[in-house]
Amino acid sequence: MALEWMVMGSAAAIEAVFLLLLTLPLPNSLARNVVKLMKAALRPLMAVIPFALFQLLDVYWKYEHRITCSGESCTTLERDRFEKSTYKGQRNGLIALCAAFLYWMIYRYVYYSEELARLEVQNNRSKKE
């Protein structure tokens, strides 16, 4: 179980670095090359979306089927275990949501950058005519 979340956390961290790299103020030629590189990386990174959705379903299922600890019948050990599982579920859900959101942000940034470049080329063509 921990390996899945380590992979998801690593994917989210890599996506955060990619997004940071995309948004750095770079010269135009270097920025275009970075956008092309990220466009090539988008297809393999797409695997993060179904994996994140699967992990969110796993978190939801565990939340719905966990043993509740309330009342006087709970020992302190059981209460600590219950709280720890709650915190782990919240952390894991947040990691999965961040991974999906960061992918979406990279996708939209690359799309808008390409659209802007296309419009600049079209504008330059119309100025020449």
SULHU-V271483 format. One line per field, one symbol per residue. ss: DSSP state (H for helix, E for strand, L for the rest). burial: 1 if it has 16 or more other ideal C-beta (glycine too) atoms within 10 Angstrom, else 0. Layout:
# SULHU-V271483
ss=???
burial=???
This chain:
# SULHU-V271483
ss=LHHHHHHHHHHHHHHHHHHHHHHLLLLHHHHHHHHHHHHHHHHHHLHHHHHHHHHHHHHHHHHHLLLLLLLLLLLHHHHHHHHHHHHHHHHHHHHHHHHHHHHHHHHHHHHHHHHHHHHHHHHHHHHHL
burial=000010011011001001000100000000100110010000001001001100110110010000001000000000000100000010011011011101101110110010000000000000000
